[in-house]
Amino acid sequence: MTTTLSNIVAGCWRMSEWGWTPQQRLAWIEANIERGATSFDHADIYGGYTVEVLFGEALALKPALREKMQLVSKCGIKLISPARPGHRIKSYDSSREHIIASVENSLKQLNTDRLDLLLLHRPDALLDADEVAEAFDMLKRAGKVLSFGVSNYTPAQFELLNARTPLATNQIELHPLQREPLHDGTLDQAQHLKLRPMIWSPLAGGRLFTGNEDDAKRVRAALEAAGASRGASIATAAYAWLLRHPSRPIPIVGSQRLQALDEALAALDWRMDAETWWSIWEAGSGHEVA
């Protein structure tokens, strides 16, 4: 990855729901940086196209912080929103014009002159790999984006675009209740290319704590048992399970609570043994490994 991200990334997806003042948002940004989570994950659509504005307002209070952080954003999804009256339906757009316009808007809203990493948010059935490569090249030569990647791409989709333009990462969903990337070639490809995947929803959107489904209950018990051996929380055990994979995943912590960040950071010092890892995998699958 040309841009080096922190081993734990701070997710900004829900910032519009926090009801915070710019000063409170700034304090949260500084606390993340102080703990070592210097990378911040955005997307143009977050908060109905409002989160980048909220973050940018906070950053404007202390612009020097920009040199201590890495900013990640995504584009390519077009939502129906008052902020985008020209969108008739929800759709995907990976055209050169849309990518460049999205980046220009993100730079303005985030109060920055560059993105450290830009991701295409979802696979687009109409994606023209050569056109995307041209857009990426234009943005890189202009110094507006340093590195590029994708999110939620299959190995074949990643391979197509990576053959046209170098990609830095694939941001995917992975946790004990969503194990497909372990076996569908996604993480094999990451290892082969020596690219670290970014992980969204590492705690299954809270299902690891509150899910009433049988698989969630089994996984919760397995994580509790693993954590008990180290005096660690369920969350820390879940992050340690992710971090154990040799592709060296980079989890995104999508919480305003600094305790949640601390629980993720605690997992950096825990190399989970293979049998414990497989016990959690087994809890999620409901059966022994074949």
C-alpha positions as CSV (number, residue, x, y, z in Angstrom):
1,M,0.0,0.0,0.0
2,T,1.6,3.3,-1.1
3,T,-0.2,5.0,1.7
4,T,0.6,3.4,5.1
5,L,-2.5,3.3,7.3
6,S,-2.5,2.8,11.0
7,N,-3.1,-0.8,12.1
8,I,-6.5,0.2,13.4
9,V,-8.6,2.7,11.5
10,A,-11.2,5.1,12.9
11,G,-14.5,4.8,11.1
12,C,-16.6,8.0,10.6
13,W,-19.7,6.4,9.1
14,R,-22.1,7.4,11.9
15,M,-20.6,10.8,12.8
16,S,-23.8,12.6,11.7
17,E,-25.7,10.7,14.4
18,W,-23.5,11.8,17.3
19,G,-25.0,15.3,17.7
20,W,-21.6,16.7,18.5
21,T,-20.2,20.2,18.2
22,P,-17.2,20.8,16.0
23,Q,-15.1,21.1,19.1
24,Q,-16.3,17.7,20.3
25,R,-15.5,16.2,17.0
26,L,-12.0,17.7,17.1
27,A,-11.4,16.2,20.5
28,W,-12.4,12.8,19.2
29,I,-10.1,13.1,16.2
30,E,-7.2,14.1,18.5
31,A,-7.9,11.3,20.9
32,N,-7.8,8.8,18.1
33,I,-4.5,10.2,16.8
34,E,-3.0,10.2,20.3
35,R,-3.8,6.5,20.7
36,G,-2.2,5.6,17.3
37,A,-5.4,5.4,15.2
38,T,-4.2,8.0,12.7
39,S,-6.3,6.9,9.7
40,F,-9.9,8.0,9.3
41,D,-12.3,6.1,7.0
42,H,-15.0,8.1,5.1
43,A,-17.3,7.8,2.1
44,D,-19.0,10.6,0.2
45,I,-22.4,9.1,1.0
46,Y,-22.0,8.7,4.7
47,G,-24.6,10.6,6.7
48,G,-26.5,11.4,3.5
49,Y,-23.5,13.2,2.2
50,T,-22.9,15.1,5.4
51,V,-20.1,13.3,7.4
52,E,-17.2,14.7,5.3
53,V,-18.5,18.2,6.0
54,L,-18.7,17.5,9.8
55,F,-15.2,16.1,9.8
56,G,-13.9,19.0,7.7
57,E,-15.5,21.5,10.1
58,A,-13.6,20.0,13.0
59,L,-10.3,19.7,11.1
60,A,-10.6,23.4,10.2
61,L,-10.3,24.2,13.9
62,K,-6.8,22.7,13.9
63,P,-5.5,22.4,10.3
64,A,-2.0,21.2,11.4
65,L,-3.6,17.9,12.4
66,R,-3.8,17.0,8.7
67,E,-0.1,16.2,8.7
68,K,-0.6,13.6,11.5
69,M,-3.5,11.7,9.8
70,Q,-4.4,9.7,6.7
71,L,-7.7,10.3,5.1
72,V,-9.6,7.5,3.3
73,S,-12.7,8.1,1.3
74,K,-14.9,6.2,-1.1
75,C,-17.1,7.0,-4.1
76,G,-19.2,5.3,-6.7
77,I,-22.6,4.9,-5.0
78,K,-25.2,7.5,-6.0
79,L,-28.0,7.8,-3.4
80,I,-31.3,9.6,-3.7
81,S,-30.8,12.5,-1.4
82,P,-31.7,16.2,-1.0
83,A,-28.0,16.8,-1.2
84,R,-27.9,15.2,-4.7
85,P,-31.1,16.3,-6.4
86,G,-29.9,15.1,-9.7
87,H,-29.9,11.4,-8.7
88,R,-33.2,9.8,-9.9
89,I,-32.5,6.3,-8.5
90,K,-29.9,4.6,-6.3
91,S,-27.2,3.4,-8.7
92,Y,-23.5,2.9,-9.1
93,D,-21.2,5.2,-11.2
94,S,-17.6,4.5,-11.8
95,S,-17.2,6.9,-14.8
96,R,-14.2,9.2,-15.0
97,E,-16.4,12.2,-14.6
98,H,-18.1,10.9,-11.5
99,I,-14.9,9.8,-9.8
100,I,-13.1,13.1,-10.4
101,A,-16.2,15.2,-9.3
102,S,-16.6,13.1,-6.2
103,V,-12.9,13.6,-5.2
104,E,-13.1,17.3,-5.8
105,N,-16.2,17.5,-3.5
106,S,-14.6,15.3,-0.8
107,L,-11.5,17.5,-0.8
108,K,-13.5,20.6,-0.3
109,Q,-15.7,19.1,2.4
110,L,-12.8,17.5,4.3
111,N,-10.8,20.8,4.2
112,T,-7.8,19.1,2.7
113,D,-5.8,19.2,-0.5
114,R,-5.4,15.4,-0.9
115,L,-6.8,12.0,0.0
116,D,-4.3,9.4,1.1
117,L,-6.5,6.6,-0.3
118,L,-9.6,6.6,-2.5
119,L,-11.7,3.5,-2.8
120,L,-14.5,2.6,-5.3
121,H,-17.3,1.8,-2.9
122,R,-19.1,-1.1,-4.6
123,P,-18.6,-3.2,-7.8
124,D,-20.2,-1.5,-10.8
125,A,-21.5,-3.8,-13.5
126,L,-20.8,-1.0,-16.0
127,L,-17.3,-0.4,-14.8
128,D,-14.8,0.4,-17.7
129,A,-11.5,-0.6,-16.3
130,D,-9.5,1.6,-18.7
131,E,-11.7,4.6,-17.9
132,V,-11.2,4.1,-14.2
133,A,-7.5,3.8,-14.6
134,E,-7.5,7.1,-16.6
135,A,-9.4,8.8,-13.8
136,F,-7.0,7.4,-11.1
137,D,-4.0,8.5,-13.1
138,M,-5.3,12.0,-13.6
139,L,-6.0,12.3,-9.8
140,K,-2.6,10.9,-8.8
141,R,-0.7,13.2,-11.2
142,A,-2.5,16.2,-9.8
143,G,-1.5,15.1,-6.3
144,K,-5.2,14.9,-5.2
145,V,-5.1,11.2,-4.4
146,L,-2.0,9.3,-3.3
147,S,-3.3,5.7,-3.5
148,F,-6.3,3.8,-4.8
149,G,-8.3,0.7,-4.0
150,V,-11.7,-0.8,-3.9
151,S,-14.3,-2.0,-1.5
152,N,-16.5,-5.2,-1.6
153,Y,-14.8,-6.5,-4.8
154,T,-14.6,-10.2,-5.6
155,P,-11.2,-11.6,-6.5
156,A,-12.1,-11.5,-10.2
157,Q,-13.3,-7.9,-10.1
158,F,-10.1,-6.9,-8.2
159,E,-7.9,-8.7,-10.7
160,L,-9.5,-6.9,-13.7
161,L,-9.0,-3.4,-12.3
162,N,-5.6,-4.1,-10.7
163,A,-4.4,-5.2,-14.2
164,R,-5.1,-1.7,-15.4
165,T,-4.1,0.4,-12.4
166,P,-2.3,-0.6,-9.2
167,L,-4.7,-1.1,-6.3
168,A,-3.6,-0.8,-2.7
169,T,-6.4,-2.6,-0.8
170,N,-9.9,-4.2,-0.9
171,Q,-12.1,-3.1,2.0
172,I,-14.3,-6.0,2.9
173,E,-16.7,-7.3,5.6
174,L,-15.1,-10.0,7.7
175,H,-15.9,-11.4,11.2
176,P,-16.7,-14.8,12.6
177,L,-20.3,-14.6,11.2
178,Q,-19.0,-13.5,7.8
179,R,-16.3,-15.9,6.8
180,E,-16.6,-16.1,3.0
181,P,-13.5,-14.0,2.3
182,L,-11.4,-16.6,4.1
183,H,-12.4,-19.3,1.6
184,D,-13.5,-17.5,-1.7
185,G,-10.1,-16.4,-2.7
186,T,-10.3,-12.8,-1.4
187,L,-7.7,-13.1,1.3
188,D,-5.6,-15.5,-0.8
189,Q,-5.4,-12.8,-3.4
190,A,-4.4,-10.2,-0.7
191,Q,-1.6,-12.4,0.4
192,H,-0.5,-13.1,-3.1
193,L,-0.3,-9.4,-3.9
194,K,1.1,-8.5,-0.5
195,L,-1.8,-6.0,0.0
196,R,-3.4,-5.6,3.4
197,P,-7.2,-5.8,3.3
198,M,-9.3,-3.2,5.2
199,I,-12.1,-4.7,7.3
200,W,-15.5,-3.1,7.8
201,S,-18.0,-4.2,10.4
202,P,-15.4,-6.3,12.3
203,L,-17.9,-6.8,15.2
204,A,-20.8,-7.8,12.8
205,G,-22.6,-4.5,13.5
206,G,-23.0,-5.5,17.2
207,R,-24.4,-8.9,16.5
208,L,-21.4,-10.5,18.3
209,F,-22.8,-8.8,21.5
210,T,-26.5,-8.9,21.1
211,G,-27.4,-11.3,18.3
212,N,-30.1,-13.9,19.3
213,E,-29.4,-16.2,16.4
214,D,-27.7,-19.6,17.2
215,D,-24.5,-18.8,15.3
216,A,-24.2,-15.4,17.1
217,K,-24.7,-17.1,20.5
218,R,-22.1,-19.7,19.7
219,V,-19.6,-17.2,18.6
220,R,-20.2,-15.0,21.6
221,A,-19.5,-17.9,23.9
222,A,-16.3,-18.8,22.0
223,L,-15.1,-15.2,22.1
224,E,-15.9,-15.0,25.8
225,A,-13.8,-18.2,26.4
226,A,-10.9,-16.9,24.4
227,G,-11.0,-13.5,26.1
228,A,-11.2,-15.0,29.6
229,S,-7.8,-16.6,29.1
230,R,-6.3,-13.1,28.9
231,G,-8.7,-11.0,30.8
232,A,-9.9,-9.5,27.6
233,S,-13.3,-8.4,26.3
234,I,-15.4,-10.1,23.6
235,A,-14.5,-7.2,21.3
236,T,-10.8,-7.6,21.8
237,A,-11.0,-11.3,21.2
238,A,-13.0,-10.6,17.9
239,Y,-10.3,-8.2,16.8
240,A,-7.6,-10.6,17.7
241,W,-9.3,-13.3,15.6
242,L,-9.2,-10.9,12.6
243,L,-5.6,-9.8,13.1
244,R,-4.4,-13.4,13.3
245,H,-4.9,-13.9,9.6
246,P,-1.6,-13.7,7.7
247,S,-2.9,-11.1,5.2
248,R,-2.6,-8.6,8.1
249,P,-6.1,-7.1,8.0
250,I,-6.7,-3.5,9.0
251,P,-10.0,-3.3,11.0
252,I,-12.1,-0.2,11.1
253,V,-13.6,0.8,14.4
254,G,-16.9,2.6,13.7
255,S,-17.6,4.0,17.2
256,Q,-17.6,7.3,18.9
257,R,-16.6,5.5,22.1
258,L,-12.9,5.7,22.8
259,Q,-13.3,2.5,24.9
260,A,-14.2,0.7,21.7
261,L,-11.0,1.9,20.1
262,D,-9.0,0.9,23.1
263,E,-10.5,-2.6,22.9
264,A,-9.4,-2.9,19.3
265,L,-5.9,-1.5,20.0
266,A,-5.5,-4.1,22.8
267,A,-5.8,-6.9,20.2
268,L,-2.6,-5.7,18.5
269,D,-0.6,-7.3,21.3
270,W,-2.4,-10.7,21.1
271,R,-1.3,-13.3,18.5
272,M,-4.2,-15.8,18.9
273,D,-3.1,-19.4,18.8
274,A,-4.5,-21.4,15.8
275,E,-6.7,-23.8,17.9
276,T,-8.4,-20.8,19.5
277,W,-8.9,-19.2,16.1
278,W,-10.4,-22.4,14.7
279,S,-12.7,-22.8,17.7
280,I,-14.2,-19.4,16.9
281,W,-14.5,-20.2,13.2
282,E,-16.2,-23.5,14.2
283,A,-18.7,-21.6,16.4
284,G,-19.6,-19.3,13.5
285,S,-20.0,-22.2,11.0
286,G,-21.8,-24.6,13.3
287,H,-19.6,-27.5,12.4
288,E,-16.0,-28.8,12.6
289,V,-13.6,-28.0,9.8
290,A,-13.9,-30.5,7.0
